[in-house]
């Protein structure tokens, strides 16, 4: 971690928190999840440079929620099967009714 100082991340990702008060090391899992769910490619690159792939892998595999289209991106970036993600297996166990 912390190779290049704070990563440059778009403020729109953190629209509901005080961006200037983000604690990058203390709230790393929150930041990683938020970047992968709402960030663009450049945000994800900056996040990977700052935290490193092993920390990102650990955070995302344990995450309770990653959106449907972003979990495929995370799976490809981390070279992990979907079944390795906690949020994916949890969703498979709690399938919703078919929407008519």
Backbone as CSV, one residue per row, in Angstrom:
resi,resn,N_x,N_y,N_z,CA_x,CA_y,CA_z,C_x,C_y,C_z
1,UNK,0.825,-1.190,0.000,0.000,0.000,0.000,0.870,1.254,0.000
2,UNK,0.275,2.352,-0.252,0.856,3.685,-0.160,2.149,3.854,-0.937
3,UNK,2.176,3.429,-2.166,3.368,3.664,-2.972,3.444,5.107,-3.449
4,UNK,2.318,5.673,-3.853,2.326,6.965,-4.526,1.513,8.023,-3.788
5,UNK,1.327,7.947,-2.497,0.462,8.882,-1.803,-0.984,8.525,-2.082
6,UNK,-1.887,9.444,-1.817,-3.308,9.172,-2.029,-3.615,8.946,-3.511
7,UNK,-4.476,7.986,-3.795,-4.848,7.767,-5.204,-5.810,8.857,-5.662
8,UNK,-5.775,9.185,-6.930,-6.737,10.130,-7.470,-7.999,9.353,-7.816
9,UNK,-9.083,9.649,-7.101,-10.371,9.014,-7.348,-11.411,10.105,-7.576
10,UNK,-12.351,9.827,-8.431,-13.391,10.797,-8.753,-14.315,10.999,-7.556
11,UNK,-14.626,12.249,-7.244,-15.474,12.574,-6.097,-16.890,12.041,-6.249
12,UNK,-17.350,11.861,-7.467,-18.728,11.401,-7.673,-18.953,9.994,-7.137
13,UNK,-17.901,9.213,-6.998,-18.006,7.862,-6.450,-18.438,7.919,-4.985
14,UNK,-17.986,8.953,-4.310,-18.236,9.093,-2.869,-19.189,10.260,-2.607
15,UNK,-20.261,10.305,-3.347,-21.217,11.401,-3.276,-21.897,11.522,-1.910
16,UNK,-21.966,10.448,-1.136,-22.708,10.455,0.126,-21.833,10.577,1.367
17,UNK,-20.529,10.741,1.191,-19.622,10.917,2.329,-18.755,12.149,2.078
18,UNK,-18.133,12.632,3.145,-17.233,13.780,2.990,-15.935,13.293,2.364
19,UNK,-15.743,13.609,1.102,-14.615,13.101,0.324,-13.274,13.480,0.957
20,UNK,-13.169,14.694,1.441,-11.899,15.176,2.000,-11.513,14.430,3.272
21,UNK,-12.501,13.818,3.943,-12.241,13.135,5.206,-12.021,11.630,5.043
22,UNK,-11.962,11.135,3.809,-11.753,9.695,3.600,-10.416,9.268,4.187
23,UNK,-10.448,8.195,4.938,-9.225,7.617,5.503,-8.874,6.408,4.652
24,UNK,-7.932,6.590,3.749,-7.632,5.602,2.722,-7.154,4.260,3.274
25,UNK,-6.456,4.274,4.387,-5.968,3.014,4.945,-6.979,2.397,5.902
26,UNK,-7.602,3.214,6.706,-8.547,2.716,7.706,-9.823,2.173,7.065
27,UNK,-10.288,2.794,6.001,-11.529,2.408,5.324,-11.257,1.816,3.941
28,UNK,-10.179,1.069,3.831,-9.745,0.531,2.542,-10.810,-0.338,1.884
29,UNK,-11.433,-1.244,2.622,-12.430,-2.135,2.024,-13.618,-1.356,1.487
30,UNK,-14.076,-0.359,2.224,-15.173,0.494,1.763,-14.806,1.191,0.457
31,UNK,-13.614,1.750,0.418,-13.173,2.485,-0.774,-13.034,1.544,-1.966
32,UNK,-12.437,0.389,-1.771,-12.259,-0.582,-2.858,-13.610,-1.020,-3.411
33,UNK,-14.547,-1.376,-2.539,-15.882,-1.784,-2.989,-16.563,-0.670,-3.760
34,UNK,-16.480,0.540,-3.241,-17.146,1.673,-3.888,-16.540,1.953,-5.258
35,UNK,-15.225,1.889,-5.363,-14.557,2.142,-6.653,-14.958,1.083,-7.667
36,UNK,-14.978,-0.180,-7.277,-15.342,-1.231,-8.222,-16.817,-1.187,-8.588
37,UNK,-17.679,-0.705,-7.711,-19.101,-0.618,-8.015,-19.461,0.620,-8.836
38,UNK,-18.767,1.733,-8.613,-19.191,2.999,-9.228,-18.125,3.724,-10.040
39,UNK,-16.899,3.267,-9.966,-15.825,3.974,-10.649,-15.676,3.577,-12.101
40,UNK,-14.915,4.379,-12.827,-14.616,4.040,-14.215,-13.259,3.322,-14.259
41,UNK,-12.802,3.033,-15.441,-11.565,2.251,-15.608,-10.376,2.952,-14.954
42,UNK,-10.281,4.244,-15.105,-9.157,4.986,-14.529,-9.188,4.950,-13.002
43,UNK,-10.373,5.045,-12.418,-10.490,4.945,-10.960,-10.035,3.576,-10.474
44,UNK,-10.420,2.537,-11.191,-10.029,1.177,-10.815,-8.516,1.011,-10.935
45,UNK,-7.925,1.561,-11.973,-6.459,1.494,-12.129,-5.756,2.184,-10.967
46,UNK,-6.236,3.378,-10.612,-5.617,4.115,-9.510,-5.774,3.373,-8.187
47,UNK,-6.902,2.763,-7.998,-7.157,1.978,-6.787,-6.207,0.777,-6.739
48,UNK,-6.028,0.112,-7.853,-5.123,-1.043,-7.912,-3.679,-0.629,-7.646
49,UNK,-3.276,0.532,-8.155,-1.911,1.009,-7.912,-1.694,1.295,-6.428
50,UNK,-2.682,1.872,-5.793,-2.540,2.267,-4.389,-2.596,1.071,-3.445
51,UNK,-3.606,0.218,-3.594,-3.809,-0.877,-2.645,-3.109,-2.180,-3.035
52,UNK,-2.871,-2.383,-4.304,-2.266,-3.635,-4.759,-3.327,-4.702,-4.965
53,UNK,-3.079,-5.601,-5.883,-4.075,-6.606,-6.254,-4.407,-7.576,-5.120
54,UNK,-3.453,-7.891,-4.273,-3.743,-8.846,-3.199,-4.734,-8.263,-2.193
55,UNK,-4.588,-6.988,-1.849,-5.533,-6.346,-0.924,-6.901,-6.198,-1.580
56,UNK,-6.921,-5.831,-2.844,-8.183,-5.681,-3.572,-8.883,-7.031,-3.687
57,UNK,-8.135,-8.061,-3.981,-8.704,-9.411,-4.082,-9.343,-9.818,-2.761
58,UNK,-8.634,-9.606,-1.671,-9.150,-9.957,-0.351,-10.442,-9.184,-0.048
59,UNK,-10.455,-7.898,-0.329,-11.628,-7.065,-0.037,-12.826,-7.468,-0.887
60,UNK,-12.621,-7.683,-2.180,-13.742,-7.975,-3.070,-14.284,-9.391,-2.902
61,UNK,-13.423,-10.344,-2.601,-13.912,-11.709,-2.392,-14.782,-11.806,-1.143
62,UNK,-14.538,-10.932,-0.162,-15.316,-10.924,1.076,-16.475,-9.927,1.055
63,UNK,-16.584,-9.157,0.005,-17.599,-8.105,-0.075,-19.013,-8.677,-0.039
64,UNK,-19.907,-7.976,0.630,-21.306,-8.402,0.705,-22.089,-8.009,-0.535
65,UNK,-21.632,-6.981,-1.250,-22.369,-6.546,-2.434,-21.433,-6.009,-3.511
66,UNK,-21.578,-6.549,-4.691,-20.981,-6.004,-5.914,-22.077,-6.133,-6.957
67,UNK,-22.325,-5.066,-7.690,-23.413,-5.095,-8.668,-23.193,-6.186,-9.711
68,UNK,-24.283,-6.613,-10.342,-24.225,-7.739,-11.277,-23.216,-7.535,-12.403
69,UNK,-23.225,-6.363,-13.024,-22.305,-6.181,-14.152,-20.872,-5.920,-13.688
70,UNK,-20.683,-5.446,-12.475,-19.332,-5.184,-11.984,-18.651,-6.423,-11.418
71,UNK,-19.430,-7.402,-10.995,-18.799,-8.613,-10.463,-18.073,-9.372,-11.579
72,UNK,-18.575,-9.265,-12.785,-17.890,-9.894,-13.925,-16.578,-9.181,-14.219
73,UNK,-16.574,-7.856,-14.082,-15.340,-7.092,-14.250,-14.332,-7.480,-13.169
74,UNK,-14.777,-7.531,-11.925,-13.888,-7.907,-10.822,-13.338,-9.319,-11.021
75,UNK,-14.182,-10.215,-11.492,-13.757,-11.585,-11.759,-12.652,-11.622,-12.816
76,UNK,-12.803,-10.829,-13.857,-11.797,-10.790,-14.926,-10.506,-10.115,-14.458
77,UNK,-10.625,-9.012,-13.737,-9.444,-8.282,-13.275,-8.637,-9.121,-12.295
78,UNK,-9.332,-9.818,-11.406,-8.648,-10.593,-10.373,-8.371,-12.039,-10.777
79,UNK,-8.863,-12.432,-11.948,-8.677,-13.794,-12.449,-9.214,-14.820,-11.443
80,UNK,-10.437,-14.560,-10.979,-11.097,-15.429,-10.009,-12.456,-15.854,-10.569
81,UNK,-12.883,-17.079,-10.298,-14.215,-17.488,-10.754,-15.291,-16.751,-9.950
82,UNK,-16.458,-16.587,-10.541,-17.560,-15.916,-9.856,-17.896,-16.589,-8.533
83,UNK,-17.789,-17.886,-8.499,-18.139,-18.640,-7.296,-17.212,-18.337,-6.110
84,UNK,-16.075,-17.693,-6.350,-15.161,-17.342,-5.266,-15.621,-16.101,-4.505
85,UNK,-16.543,-15.340,-5.082,-17.020,-14.105,-4.467,-18.172,-14.405,-3.508
86,UNK,-18.053,-13.942,-2.287,-19.086,-14.149,-1.272,-20.433,-13.598,-1.731
87,UNK,-20.438,-12.411,-2.321,-21.701,-11.796,-2.738,-22.379,-12.589,-3.856
88,UNK,-21.605,-13.246,-4.697,-22.182,-14.041,-5.782,-22.840,-15.301,-5.232
89,UNK,-22.154,-15.996,-4.357,-22.732,-17.228,-3.803,-23.931,-16.910,-2.923
90,UNK,-23.866,-15.801,-2.205,-24.994,-15.373,-1.373,-26.224,-15.078,-2.230
91,UNK,-26.003,-14.437,-3.358,-27.113,-14.117,-4.251,-27.708,-15.394,-4.858
92,UNK,-26.884,-16.364,-5.164,-27.373,-17.614,-5.733,-28.247,-18.376,-4.731
93,UNK,-27.940,-18.230,-3.461,-28.728,-18.903,-2.432,-30.071,-18.211,-2.174
94,UNK,-30.163,-16.922,-2.482,-31.364,-16.132,-2.213,-31.953,-15.578,-3.506
95,UNK,-32.270,-16.425,-4.424,-32.787,-15.971,-5.709,-34.188,-15.385,-5.548
96,UNK,-34.425,-14.329,-6.277,-35.739,-13.668,-6.261,-36.700,-14.410,-7.176
97,UNK,-37.967,-14.092,-7.017,-38.977,-14.664,-7.897,-38.805,-14.107,-9.296
98,UNK,-39.220,-14.855,-10.280,-39.123,-14.404,-11.668,-40.062,-13.220,-11.887
99,UNK,-39.548,-12.094,-12.361,-40.414,-10.919,-12.569,-41.273,-11.069,-13.822
100,UNK,-42.554,-10.916,-13.694,-43.472,-11.008,-14.839,-43.759,-9.660,-15.412
